[in-house]
Amino acid sequence: MARKFFVGGNFKMNGTVSSIKEIVDNLNKAQLDPNVEVVIAPPALYLVFVREHVKKEIGVAAQNVFDKPNGAFTGEISVHQLKDSGIDWVILGHSERRTILAESDEVVASKTKYAVENGINVIWCCGESLEQREAGKTLEVIAAQLAALRSRVSDWSRIVIAYEPIWAIGTGKVATTEQAQEVHASIRAWLAKEVSQKVADETRILYGGSVSEKNCKDLSKEKDIDGFLVGGASLKPAFVDIINSRA
Ligand code: PGA
């Protein structure tokens, strides 16, 4: 089964009603490559607004979700509330939540399990810090993050993996095509060995970290790069060029 190219836009904690409306209008007007699955992730406050205004071919993702059905969890949003609002994706395990909000591999795995088991698709992020890369630990760090996920999750059909080296996020310092391909191939090999060949063949592995309209074409040609998770550039008109990087 061919893996459909996937481009996610992670707005992070950016935007206002008017700037998000502009992004949505721009996407609605644009000619987007029909062979690409597009999902945008505005801040929680704007999820319903975006779902109501963006064309139906574009998916909408939350940037977090909790692993309990409902109840006394101030500040959290449930999987059921996302589904009730027509939101069928969530980003989990982003390095900003792992580092700033101290989410452990186990917390991320638990949220991912709860989401996929209750019908929400997950963009699950992993990646190493600069220190870890310089110490030659990149593949080891990612294997540990994947192992925590595998210990909780058995259905991988709702998971898209985003490899996001922390040193490349928001820094303008993109991984080289060789660096990205090497890690992507190792993630796929890990899936083949530790989960199954089918999951390895079917799971999309995205690259994230300073993806722009300038570097996306070369990255998209790599065999194991099945799309992108785009931060800063997803707020700009250039996001359309990234979506259409293979057109
Ligand atoms: P960036 O962010 O494209 O701004 O580097 C990517 C991400 O954090 O998902």
Residues whose N, C-alpha, C, O or C-beta is under 5 A from the ligand:
A	BS01	PGA	N10 A168 I169 G170 T171 G208 G209 S210 V211 L229 V230 G231 G232 A233
